[in-house]
């Protein structure tokens, strides 16, 4: 029997050109790897027995009132426009309104081919599924807007990439899967009726106070500015900030070759496909602005007074760097104990980051050590740190609770790349203990006591590149 999931679908009621109705492709022998009970409770349903959950989250059994579909979208990939992408290996099963009153999508990733697969097999292998499960839940625990993981299932079938790997399906949950690329596909095709319908739908679902396309643009820019700043505050590098991976809701979406920095470097890149460093750590604010400019270009198609609309959209996008700077200062000020940082504090923060980069200091551990005033131990050039710390400690005398401010801003554990790789390698051999251990530790990132997991990698453990796994 399928699970009793309280679906209440709206996207499936949009015109047929928005999607293709598509059931998941059944798999041979699904087995449940993980089920997120807390998230299920938030969504308003209980889990069933293990076999029932495995069958449902593999896509073998369709729950009542589900409306499976593959969404259409386009997008700029590494700056190059692709006119039709879409859910090539995923199916939106439907939506639920949670116990908190928030509407969310339930989405199967790795569920088989769709009309948008572009000759792909529509499947996912176990490694990327576990990576997204662990990292997305870790991001949630860090307080970062993100899609979440509801379940992971092994399919009992191999997936062929550079070799044969065990197949898997991830069930992810998002406030929606509307992307900048969803707007682009209709704007590029000149399908203005669909573009207007999409704009009205996005406003109603995410930004009900917005009064039209430019208000929507303004709201999405603000959400993206907050998101990018908090990404950077924990050393997160998305790796594929294409417009089809840019969520209108302001959530982190599509954890492909994502990574967290160990030693700080502004130009750090991990994604194996980012050969030009377009999406390097320090480039992420500029790319967010670029993505919003593409959204603006799409929304301008709806304007009746083009000249006035261009002027307004230009002002909105041009205001975004200042928004990003303000959000960055807020986040990084808190990381050094300043609850309400001012522009005068910017140089102090930048000086610390420059010292960290020069010294090769671990990003997470250095900021975490500020909480206990032991950060000098993270440096080989301790004289430089001591000189910096004189001004820092003097500045903290103006703060009421600097330690408390740092405690909630600086995690002591992140999903380190070498631990993710160890987890994946173990899971391929049917050892899920590292997966469970990571999930447990990362659920309390500001207070974990698992010292081995917060340790920076040794030279031999460093993971120099990450891969999409598609």
ABEGO torsion letter per residue (X at the ends): XBBBBBBBBAAAABBAAABBBBBBBBBABBBBABBBAAAAAAAGBBBBBAAAAAAAAAGABBBBGBBBBBBBBBEBBGGBBBABBEBAABBBAEBBBBAAGBBBBBBBBGAEBBAAAGGBAGBBBAAAAAAAAAAAAAAAAAGBBBBBBABBBBAGBBBBBABBBBBBBBBBBBABABBAAAAAAAAAAGBAAAAAAAAAAAAAAABAABAEAAAAAAAAAAAAAAAAAAAAAAGBBAGBABAAABBAAGBBBGBBABBBBBBBBAABBABAABAAGAABAAAAAAAAAAAAAAAAAAAAAABABAAAAAAAAAAAAAAAAAAAAAAAAAAAAAAAGBABBBAAAAAAAAAAAAAAAAAGBBAAAAAAAAAAGAAAAABABAAAAAAAAAAAAAAAAABABAAAAAAAABBABBBBAAAAAAAAAAAAAGBAAAAAAAAAAAABAAABABAAAABBBBAAABBABBBAGX
